[in-house]
Amino acid sequence: MVLLASGTSLCAQYISGVAEPDRTVAKPTANEDPAVKYANTIQIEDLRRHLTKIASSDFEGRETGTAGNEKSALYLANAITNLGLQGGGVNGAYFQFMMFTFFSWEDTDIWINGERYKHLWDYISYPAKNENRVLFEGDEVIFLGYGIESEKYNDYKGKKLDGKIILINKGEPMKNDSISWITGTTALSDWSTDIDRKLRLAKSKGVKLVLIIEDDIKKLLDKDRSKLLGATVELGEHTQRIPEEANHAFISTTLARAIIGTNDQKILEARKSIAQKGKPKDVILPAKVQMMQKLKVRGLAGNNVLAFVEGKSRKDEIIVVSAHHDHLGKRGDNIFHGADDNGSGTTALLELAEAFGKAASDGNGPERSILFLWVTGEEKGLLGSEFFVENPTMPLEQMMVNVNVDMVGRVDEKYEGKDPYIYVIGSDRLSKRLHAINEEVNQKYSHLTLDYTYNDEADKNRYYYRSDHYNFAKNGIPAIFFFNGVHKDYHQPSDTVEKINFPIMEARTRHIFHLIWTLANGQEKIQVDTQ
């Protein structure tokens, strides 16, 4: 019997407790059970061999669009070929090619009245949202309230702003009783929720630079750290794109005060007037502004890797098993090896593909088809899996379920010295039956502790939205995500092979095999059965 601890949050929509199997019931071990026979082909020495190579310095951290990531894709394709598996791409190809565009700053600074202010300290500017401009200069800044043009409130009315620099607040004008002057209620308009709308408007008015007052620069940096410290990466070839938005920067209150100077009382009176009367009020601020926004834009290529085991009686019902093979690459001389993230999932998929390939060659292949998918671009925003679901190599409507493997090689602090475990995320989000099958398989074959802590909708980590299964789930395909939790080496150069716990990695990979085997051979087709 599977016991569920009473850990479900009152505000959680989905399961968030811990399920412990009954470990007094013996697991089947005889090879007469074909599921056991082929699961047992997943061996520590094979996991170690593949992972030692994939997480080696030769692969230079496997960053999307780099030579190291290309090496990773070639290694996987060669391994699949050697296993005798067919490709899962168009016309049986092993690769699915895509283009990326990398945006980063080559040089950016702001000077106010000759004093320099630094990017990520005093202001934040997103390279993919700005046009390449070597230098902006101006002798004044116009405080333009909220930078809004609507029927009920219009900061631009009667203003000629071509070639000007403006300073605006986020949000929209509110009465002192927290009623919006635009909506007439406490609800905010999209002028508050869509900053790009303000920036598109500013560009249409000829504004050359928008400075947006941001009360918490550190919070904004923490939110978008990877984009700002590295490069912003987008799918597709956009090296010649000109943004629809005006050039802009989110500036700290310190930088705003430097611009405002001795005119702080005028700004306070303007804000007070807007709140009380709902009428725009601008202020001319004499300040010499110079801003450098020199972009570095590169178009680079990447590949998803695909292997396919065709089903027998239900070959048009497809199980997609995914893991991302990219990581963070190099920063200077530091290589981010990514042994756990996600060399472990990448390697687990190779072993799973080998096990099902052996079953098929022995005449014991699955009833349903299985597509093994190693995606790139996960660390850049789930881009490889996004590309796949937008350009599927097989009909998306035939994809019954996604099993996603992202970090399965380590033990987190919570489970140090305890029974083998795995965090399970998303299993009951779209299909309660998928969730139940995973628990049944665990009780029969695996005896892992199944921890649903991160499945809680209220969990602040939001892991459900942060790995590749999400691109399947948002297309209505039930998905289950296996994860070992974070540790001190997460996204650090120190995430190396010698820290992998191979016995528990083997146990988790065998559990995932049993789940896929059951899904592939069960009588029932997994259906969406929850909202």
Secondary structure, DSSP 4 states (H G I P E B T S, - for coil): --EE-S---TT-SS--SEEE--TTSPPP--TTSHHHHHHTT--HHHHHHHHHHHTSGGGGGGBTTSHHHHHHHHHHHHHHHHTTPEE-SGGG-SEEEEEEEEEEEEEEEEEETTEEEEBTTTEE--GGGS--EEEEEEEEEEE-TT--B-SS-BTTTT---TT-EEEEESS--B-TTS-BTTTSSSS--HHHH-HHHHHHHHHHTT-SEEEEE-S-HHHHHHHTHHHHHS-EEEES--TT---SSPPEEEE-HHHHHHHHGGGHHHHHHHHHHHHHH-----EEEEEEEEEEEEEEEEEEEEEEEEEEE--STEEEEEEEEEEE--B-EEETTEEE--IIIIIIHHHHHHHHHHHHHHHHHTT---SEEEEEEEES-GGGTSHHHHHHHHS-SS-GGGEEEEEEE---S---GGGTTSS-EEEEESTTTS-HHHHHHHHHHIIIII--EEE-GGG-TT-TT-GGGSSTHHHHHTTT--EEEEE----TTTTSTT--GGG--HHHHHHHHHHHHHHHHHHHH-SSPP-----
